[in-house]
């Protein structure tokens, strides 16, 4: 069931130890053959959970499509359970760029209430120019290919070239 991790019995990753069932203090919520869901021993707020893929993967982009599906549908299941049991005002879901300290992909599901101790996680204001935002948007639009899309890499390249030309003309 956990062949990638069990073959690495000496792996020092604390999340791999959780997947192998070697962490005696972990508060496990649920598991299947793709993910383990835990309630951290030091949660940011009550209800804070984490979804950990069973295979040791350090970057989200290295997950397989099946693993991404398992992680995100599990995150959704936890969020639904939190809505039902904790009645939060909202729920934050974040991953590697949001304070990841263990080099193993994981997703935090954090229930939030007005005035909770978690604090702000987004800046109140940024100073990006419209040109910077337009340039970034154009690059993302040109390079983001959703599954089952009919766009080819050449279509994306042409779209990016078109967008860059528009942005250059706007800058002049």
Secondary structure as UniProt FT lines:
FT   HELIX           3..6
FT   TURN            7..10
FT   HELIX           14..19
FT   TURN            20..21
FT   TURN            24..25
FT   STRAND          27..31
FT   STRAND          35..39
FT   TURN            41..42
FT   TURN            46..47
FT   STRAND          49..53
FT   HELIX           60..62
FT   HELIX           65..86
FT   STRAND          90..94
FT   TURN            96..99
FT   STRAND          106..112
FT   TURN            114..115
FT   TURN            117..118
FT   HELIX           130..143
FT   TURN            147..148
FT   HELIX           153..171
//
